């Protein structure tokens, strides 16, 4: 496929029936406008934020009282307040259906399957709500959960939100210290955990870990049955009961919803914590709801009854994003475990069986499918699939090509990027514009996204910092345990005054799209020229000999030199010829400046629980500096592979 032609172009019929087109027509009618495409709509959405966000509220049918004012202090990022008079409840908006139709479908590898109707979901939410209230849990109290991505988890979150409690979750593969580093900071009133879980076909026992964490937190614990013996785990855990026993005294009734301020805290999410104790990022009910509705209804075209899937754990913000699909009346398709158990077809088997409309995953997964030689386009019926989204790390141009050649020819591919910081996306897809190879389609509606150079000037055709120049609803309410807001300001506003600096190294394209070149703090600076690590990965990871790569800058001779670590494919050895081939590929595909000074083979590459490689942690190890929070890593033992390497001494 040629780069001078789009990979996908929306049909006129698809555009005409898309929710975003209907939204644009409504804006034209309500405000006397003549918007005719996405660029027009986006420009208006940031010029007239009050009109835009109030129309999102109405168009998406938000349940609650909107109030008179839409935005106060709109010119000051840290003081801005959206819908300051509004009253709503997040769970009321997500429990949008009734009856026997599927609200949630669940698969745990090939070990478990379940289907939950809207009525079954409502019934458990009702019982949990009563049980939470009986414990004295109320507005602002925290409920912490170490759980798989399963229906009971969604129900517990909704029950918490229904009474104004704050939900925080992580996946059960976190180590004890990793869990306590997170939940220990927020002093929960209740701890929820599973009895065991499946991963790669193996039963993972968490009983001892649950007991240790529960004892340290010192609060009542609820054990959810999944893959083990919930009663046995509860019996060995202080002040614990099974979920079944916890809700047994209560009859399912109508769920009661406490309507609270738009800015009332809903979630506490955690930064990756690879450079210190994780930051506790607090997100509001109103901001999360409105932003997710905008992204799912307008950018993704999500409609009631469609099947929405995202491969995620409960420790990644994409889980929070996924569950919001209930607010549009969609059916959530949950999956827990390894996406390669029993083999690499498992998610495509699921997509075919349940007729996914939207399939969300990571760039790493798409690359793994490609390197595994799978071609779902030929092996599976994916006729219902209209949108595939990719996030977690930049999707390479070759990844774009593979989706169309190997997965489905007629599908909108949306590479998306945002993060835990905003529990949503700054840049993502939209159904009105073409998809170009290697490019994110564009900025989010209502978000004044730009790329600035080090002098704080907007730039085109060159790389710079991804910024947002105007306040938006899903900015964090605060950081937990940050009473004067110093940590919050330092995280986003130290670089440019009154401007959100996100920490991504980005570039506008000629099509009005964006390319993310990696994290700003991981950019390389050989000879004073900034290079994004993704530019190197895009070249070397396309080589069949290389399974995965990680790149850092090593301080050397009063400068920085580029060091490339490679995890090779099985049976491959790093010979002089392969090193030469890698350097040649980088030189011709990127530039001579990108060519590493050293290429070193390693057996493993450290990554976070959500699969992101940790360049900063490796950089610290190489420079003989401590890595403060190794509990944040899925494979912390891999860091030892980078310590004291003789290859880095000359």
Secondary structure as the mmCIF struct_conf table of DSSP 4:
data_model
#
loop_
_struct_conf.conf_type_id
_struct_conf.id
_struct_conf.beg_label_comp_id
_struct_conf.beg_label_asym_id
_struct_conf.beg_label_seq_id
_struct_conf.end_label_comp_id
_struct_conf.end_label_asym_id
_struct_conf.end_label_seq_id
TURN_TY1_P TURN_TY1_P1 UNK A 3 UNK A 4
BEND BEND1 UNK A 5 UNK A 5
BEND BEND2 UNK A 7 UNK A 7
STRN STRN1 UNK A 8 UNK A 8
HELX_RH_AL_P HELX_RH_AL_P1 UNK A 12 UNK A 16
TURN_TY1_P TURN_TY1_P2 UNK A 17 UNK A 17
BEND BEND3 UNK A 18 UNK A 18
HELX_RH_AL_P HELX_RH_AL_P2 UNK A 19 UNK A 31
TURN_TY1_P TURN_TY1_P3 UNK A 32 UNK A 32
BEND BEND4 UNK A 37 UNK A 37
HELX_RH_AL_P HELX_RH_AL_P3 UNK A 38 UNK A 47
BEND BEND5 UNK A 48 UNK A 48
HELX_RH_AL_P HELX_RH_AL_P4 UNK A 49 UNK A 59
TURN_TY1_P TURN_TY1_P4 UNK A 60 UNK A 61
STRN STRN2 UNK A 64 UNK A 65
BEND BEND6 UNK A 68 UNK A 68
BEND BEND7 UNK A 70 UNK A 70
STRN STRN3 UNK A 71 UNK A 72
BEND BEND8 UNK A 73 UNK A 73
TURN_TY1_P TURN_TY1_P5 UNK A 74 UNK A 75
TURN_TY1_P TURN_TY1_P6 UNK A 77 UNK A 79
STRN STRN4 UNK A 81 UNK A 82
BEND BEND9 UNK A 83 UNK A 83
TURN_TY1_P TURN_TY1_P7 UNK A 84 UNK A 85
STRN STRN5 UNK A 87 UNK A 88
HELX_RH_AL_P HELX_RH_AL_P5 UNK A 90 UNK A 94
BEND BEND10 UNK A 99 UNK A 101
STRN STRN6 UNK A 102 UNK A 108
TURN_TY1_P TURN_TY1_P8 UNK A 109 UNK A 111
STRN STRN7 UNK A 112 UNK A 117
HELX_RH_AL_P HELX_RH_AL_P6 UNK A 118 UNK A 134
TURN_TY1_P TURN_TY1_P9 UNK A 135 UNK A 136
TURN_TY1_P TURN_TY1_P10 UNK A 139 UNK A 140
STRN STRN8 UNK A 142 UNK A 146
BEND BEND11 UNK A 149 UNK A 150
HELX_RH_AL_P HELX_RH_AL_P7 UNK A 151 UNK A 162
TURN_TY1_P TURN_TY1_P11 UNK A 163 UNK A 164
STRN STRN9 UNK A 166 UNK A 170
TURN_TY1_P TURN_TY1_P12 UNK A 172 UNK A 173
BEND BEND12 UNK A 174 UNK A 174
HELX_RH_AL_P HELX_RH_AL_P8 UNK A 176 UNK A 186
TURN_TY1_P TURN_TY1_P13 UNK A 187 UNK A 187
BEND BEND13 UNK A 189 UNK A 189
STRN STRN10 UNK A 190 UNK A 194
BEND BEND14 UNK A 195 UNK A 195
STRN STRN11 UNK A 196 UNK A 199
TURN_TY1_P TURN_TY1_P14 UNK A 200 UNK A 201
STRN STRN12 UNK A 202 UNK A 205
HELX_RH_AL_P HELX_RH_AL_P9 UNK A 207 UNK A 217
TURN_TY1_P TURN_TY1_P15 UNK A 218 UNK A 218
BEND BEND15 UNK A 219 UNK A 219
STRN STRN13 UNK A 220 UNK A 224
HELX_LH_PP_P HELX_LH_PP_P1 UNK A 225 UNK A 225
BEND BEND16 UNK A 226 UNK A 228
HELX_RH_AL_P HELX_RH_AL_P10 UNK A 230 UNK A 235
TURN_TY1_P TURN_TY1_P16 UNK A 236 UNK A 236
BEND BEND17 UNK A 237 UNK A 237
TURN_TY1_P TURN_TY1_P17 UNK A 238 UNK A 239
STRN STRN14 UNK A 240 UNK A 242
HELX_RH_AL_P HELX_RH_AL_P11 UNK A 243 UNK A 247
TURN_TY1_P TURN_TY1_P18 UNK A 248 UNK A 249
HELX_LH_PP_P HELX_LH_PP_P2 UNK A 254 UNK A 256
STRN STRN15 UNK A 260 UNK A 261
TURN_TY1_P TURN_TY1_P19 UNK A 262 UNK A 263
STRN STRN16 UNK A 265 UNK A 270
TURN_TY1_P TURN_TY1_P20 UNK A 274 UNK A 275
BEND BEND18 UNK A 276 UNK A 277
HELX_LH_PP_P HELX_LH_PP_P3 UNK A 278 UNK A 279
STRN STRN17 UNK A 280 UNK A 284
HELX_RH_AL_P HELX_RH_AL_P12 UNK A 285 UNK A 293
HELX_RH_PI_P HELX_RH_PI_P1 UNK A 294 UNK A 299
BEND BEND19 UNK A 300 UNK A 300
TURN_TY1_P TURN_TY1_P21 UNK A 304 UNK A 305
STRN STRN18 UNK A 307 UNK A 310
TURN_TY1_P TURN_TY1_P22 UNK A 314 UNK A 315
BEND BEND20 UNK A 316 UNK A 316
HELX_RH_AL_P HELX_RH_AL_P13 UNK A 317 UNK A 323
HELX_RH_3T_P HELX_RH_3T_P1 UNK A 324 UNK A 328
TURN_TY1_P TURN_TY1_P23 UNK A 329 UNK A 329
HELX_LH_PP_P HELX_LH_PP_P4 UNK A 330 UNK A 330
STRN STRN19 UNK A 331 UNK A 336
BEND BEND21 UNK A 337 UNK A 337
TURN_TY1_P TURN_TY1_P24 UNK A 339 UNK A 340
BEND BEND22 UNK A 341 UNK A 342
TURN_TY1_P TURN_TY1_P25 UNK A 344 UNK A 345
HELX_RH_AL_P HELX_RH_AL_P14 UNK A 346 UNK A 354
TURN_TY1_P TURN_TY1_P26 UNK A 355 UNK A 355
BEND BEND23 UNK A 357 UNK A 357
STRN STRN20 UNK A 358 UNK A 362
HELX_RH_AL_P HELX_RH_AL_P15 UNK A 363 UNK A 371
TURN_TY1_P TURN_TY1_P27 UNK A 372 UNK A 373
HELX_RH_AL_P HELX_RH_AL_P16 UNK A 376 UNK A 379
BEND BEND24 UNK A 380 UNK A 380
TURN_TY1_P TURN_TY1_P28 UNK A 383 UNK A 384
STRN STRN21 UNK A 387 UNK A 391
BEND BEND25 UNK A 392 UNK A 393
HELX_LH_PP_P HELX_LH_PP_P5 UNK A 394 UNK A 396
HELX_RH_AL_P HELX_RH_AL_P17 UNK A 397 UNK A 402
HELX_RH_PI_P HELX_RH_PI_P2 UNK A 403 UNK A 407
BEND BEND26 UNK A 409 UNK A 410
STRN STRN22 UNK A 412 UNK A 415
STRN STRN23 UNK A 417 UNK A 419
TURN_TY1_P TURN_TY1_P29 UNK A 420 UNK A 423
STRN STRN24 UNK A 424 UNK A 428
TURN_TY1_P TURN_TY1_P30 UNK A 431 UNK A 432
BEND BEND27 UNK A 433 UNK A 433
STRN STRN25 UNK A 435 UNK A 435
TURN_TY1_P TURN_TY1_P31 UNK A 437 UNK A 438
STRN STRN26 UNK A 440 UNK A 440
STRN STRN27 UNK A 442 UNK A 443
HELX_LH_PP_P HELX_LH_PP_P6 UNK A 444 UNK A 444
TURN_TY1_P TURN_TY1_P32 UNK A 445 UNK A 446
STRN STRN28 UNK A 449 UNK A 452
TURN_TY1_P TURN_TY1_P33 UNK A 454 UNK A 455
BEND BEND28 UNK A 456 UNK A 456
STRN STRN29 UNK A 458 UNK A 458
BEND BEND29 UNK A 460 UNK A 462
STRN STRN30 UNK A 464 UNK A 468
BEND BEND30 UNK A 470 UNK A 470
TURN_TY1_P TURN_TY1_P34 UNK A 473 UNK A 474
BEND BEND31 UNK A 475 UNK A 475
BEND BEND32 UNK A 477 UNK A 477
STRN STRN31 UNK A 478 UNK A 479
TURN_TY1_P TURN_TY1_P35 UNK A 480 UNK A 481
TURN_TY1_P TURN_TY1_P36 UNK A 483 UNK A 484
BEND BEND33 UNK A 485 UNK A 485
HELX_RH_AL_P HELX_RH_AL_P18 UNK A 486 UNK A 492
TURN_TY1_P TURN_TY1_P37 UNK A 493 UNK A 493
BEND BEND34 UNK A 494 UNK A 496
TURN_TY1_P TURN_TY1_P38 UNK A 497 UNK A 498
STRN STRN32 UNK A 500 UNK A 508
TURN_TY1_P TURN_TY1_P39 UNK A 510 UNK A 511
BEND BEND35 UNK A 512 UNK A 512
STRN STRN33 UNK A 514 UNK A 519
HELX_RH_3T_P HELX_RH_3T_P2 UNK A 520 UNK A 522
STRN STRN34 UNK A 524 UNK A 524
HELX_RH_3T_P HELX_RH_3T_P3 UNK A 526 UNK A 528
STRN STRN35 UNK A 531 UNK A 531
HELX_RH_AL_P HELX_RH_AL_P19 UNK A 533 UNK A 540
TURN_TY1_P TURN_TY1_P40 UNK A 541 UNK A 542
BEND BEND36 UNK A 543 UNK A 543
TURN_TY1_P TURN_TY1_P41 UNK A 544 UNK A 545
STRN STRN36 UNK A 546 UNK A 556
TURN_TY1_P TURN_TY1_P42 UNK A 557 UNK A 558
STRN STRN37 UNK A 559 UNK A 568
HELX_LH_PP_P HELX_LH_PP_P7 UNK A 569 UNK A 569
TURN_TY1_P TURN_TY1_P43 UNK A 570 UNK A 571
HELX_RH_AL_P HELX_RH_AL_P20 UNK A 576 UNK A 589
TURN_TY1_P TURN_TY1_P44 UNK A 590 UNK A 590
HELX_RH_3T_P HELX_RH_3T_P4 UNK A 592 UNK A 594
BEND BEND37 UNK A 597 UNK A 597
STRN STRN38 UNK A 598 UNK A 601
BEND BEND38 UNK A 603 UNK A 603
STRN STRN39 UNK A 607 UNK A 608
TURN_TY1_P TURN_TY1_P45 UNK A 609 UNK A 610
BEND BEND39 UNK A 611 UNK A 611
STRN STRN40 UNK A 613 UNK A 613
HELX_RH_AL_P HELX_RH_AL_P21 UNK A 615 UNK A 622
TURN_TY1_P TURN_TY1_P46 UNK A 623 UNK A 624
BEND BEND40 UNK A 628 UNK A 628
HELX_RH_3T_P HELX_RH_3T_P5 UNK A 630 UNK A 632
STRN STRN41 UNK A 633 UNK A 633
BEND BEND41 UNK A 634 UNK A 634
HELX_RH_3T_P HELX_RH_3T_P6 UNK A 636 UNK A 642
TURN_TY1_P TURN_TY1_P47 UNK A 643 UNK A 644
HELX_RH_3T_P HELX_RH_3T_P7 UNK A 646 UNK A 648
#
